[in-house]
Amino acid sequence: MGRSRLLREIHDWIGTPFHHQARRKGVGCDCIGLIIGVATALGIKVDDYRAYPVIGDPVMLIKKLREHADEVSPEQMKPGDIIVFKLQKRPVHAAFYVGDGIVHTYYSARKVVKHDLSPKWANRIYKVFRMRQLDD
């Protein structure tokens, strides 16, 4: 799968309302629902896991990402990669890096948004993952 196709799909989710454990573009998703929804829309088979609270389980989040993606260093980050952020010192939030910022389900905005990878967010990066199905 090409990176440009992935980025188009990611951008198509902007504006989707926040809804815990949902995975439907334009209807609702949470941060993991965005990742799973994008992958599914592109025909990537992923193990959908929904037994998580609003503040996710960091161990399960990392475990599930490792099943479908390879960890890369933040310095190697490319558009389309998945960033795991620490919130309140725990790695519990995921977003797509899109080159000129991040796209994620931002609870405070109650929807999927795009914004800069500001120092506030950059300082919270815990790990970066790259989907195995991506062509470079």
TALINVEN-V109524 format. One record per residue. N is the residue number from 1. RES is the residue in one letter. SS is DSSP state (a for helix, b for strand, c for the rest). PSI is psi in radians with two decimals (none if undefined). BURIAL is b if it has 16 or more other ideal C-beta (glycine too) atoms within 10 Angstrom, else e. Layout:
{{N;RES;SS;PSI;BURIAL} {N;RES;SS;PSI;BURIAL}}
//
This chain:
{{1;M;c;2.43;e} {2;G;b;2.60;e} {3;R;a;-0.63;b} {4;S;a;-0.66;e} {5;R;a;-0.75;e} {6;L;a;-0.81;b} {7;L;a;-0.65;b} {8;R;a;-0.77;e} {9;E;a;-0.75;b} {10;I;a;-0.85;b} {11;H;a;-0.52;e} {12;D;a;-0.33;e} {13;W;c;-0.21;b} {14;I;c;2.32;e} {15;G;c;-0.25;e} {16;T;c;2.25;b} {17;P;b;2.68;e} {18;F;b;2.32;b} {19;H;c;2.06;b} {20;H;c;2.25;e} {21;Q;c;0.21;b} {22;A;c;2.81;b} {23;R;b;0.62;b} {24;R;b;2.06;e} {25;K;c;2.30;b} {26;G;c;-0.27;e} {27;V;c;-0.87;e} {28;G;b;2.59;b} {29;C;b;2.82;b} {30;D;c;-2.97;b} {31;C;a;-0.70;b} {32;I;a;-0.60;b} {33;G;a;-0.61;b} {34;L;a;-0.84;b} {35;I;a;-0.86;b} {36;I;a;-0.73;b} {37;G;a;-0.74;b} {38;V;a;-0.83;b} {39;A;a;-0.81;b} {40;T;a;-0.73;b} {41;A;a;-0.48;b} {42;L;c;0.11;b} {43;G;c;0.27;e} {44;I;c;2.13;b} {45;K;c;2.11;e} {46;V;c;2.65;b} {47;D;c;1.89;e} {48;D;c;2.11;e} {49;Y;c;2.15;e} {50;R;c;-0.04;e} {51;A;c;1.16;e} {52;Y;c;2.63;b} {53;P;c;3.04;e} {54;V;c;-0.80;e} {55;I;c;1.85;e} {56;G;c;2.97;b} {57;D;c;1.96;e} {58;P;a;-0.61;b} {59;V;a;-0.80;e} {60;M;a;-0.70;e} {61;L;a;-0.90;b} {62;I;a;-0.72;e} {63;K;a;-0.83;e} {64;K;a;-0.68;b} {65;L;a;-0.70;b} {66;R;a;-0.39;e} {67;E;a;-0.44;e} {68;H;a;-0.06;b} {69;A;b;2.78;b} {70;D;b;2.46;e} {71;E;b;2.39;e} {72;V;b;2.80;e} {73;S;c;2.67;e} {74;P;a;-0.53;e} {75;E;a;-0.39;e} {76;Q;a;0.06;e} {77;M;c;2.37;b} {78;K;c;2.73;e} {79;P;c;2.33;b} {80;G;c;-0.24;b} {81;D;c;2.74;b} {82;I;b;2.22;b} {83;I;b;2.34;b} {84;V;b;2.20;b} {85;F;b;2.60;b} {86;K;b;2.26;e} {87;L;b;2.27;e} {88;Q;c;0.74;e} {89;K;c;0.23;e} {90;R;b;2.36;e} {91;P;b;1.64;b} {92;V;b;0.11;b} {93;H;b;2.44;b} {94;A;b;2.59;b} {95;A;b;2.81;b} {96;F;b;2.35;b} {97;Y;b;2.27;b} {98;V;c;0.28;b} {99;G;c;-0.93;e} {100;D;c;0.42;e} {101;G;c;-2.77;b} {102;I;b;2.65;b} {103;V;b;2.18;b} {104;H;b;2.86;b} {105;T;b;1.89;b} {106;Y;b;1.89;b} {107;Y;c;-0.71;e} {108;S;c;-0.57;e} {109;A;c;-0.23;e} {110;R;c;0.52;e} {111;K;b;3.02;b} {112;V;b;2.25;b} {113;V;b;2.87;b} {114;K;b;2.32;b} {115;H;b;3.01;e} {116;D;c;2.66;e} {117;L;c;1.29;b} {118;S;c;2.88;e} {119;P;a;-0.60;e} {120;K;a;-0.78;e} {121;W;a;-0.72;b} {122;A;a;-0.65;e} {123;N;c;-0.21;e} {124;R;c;0.00;b} {125;I;b;2.25;b} {126;Y;b;-0.90;b} {127;K;b;2.78;b} {128;V;b;2.39;b} {129;F;b;2.60;b} {130;R;b;2.19;b} {131;M;b;2.40;b} {132;R;c;-0.45;e} {133;Q;c;-0.04;e} {134;L;c;2.36;b} {135;D;b;2.45;e} {136;D;c;none;e}}
//
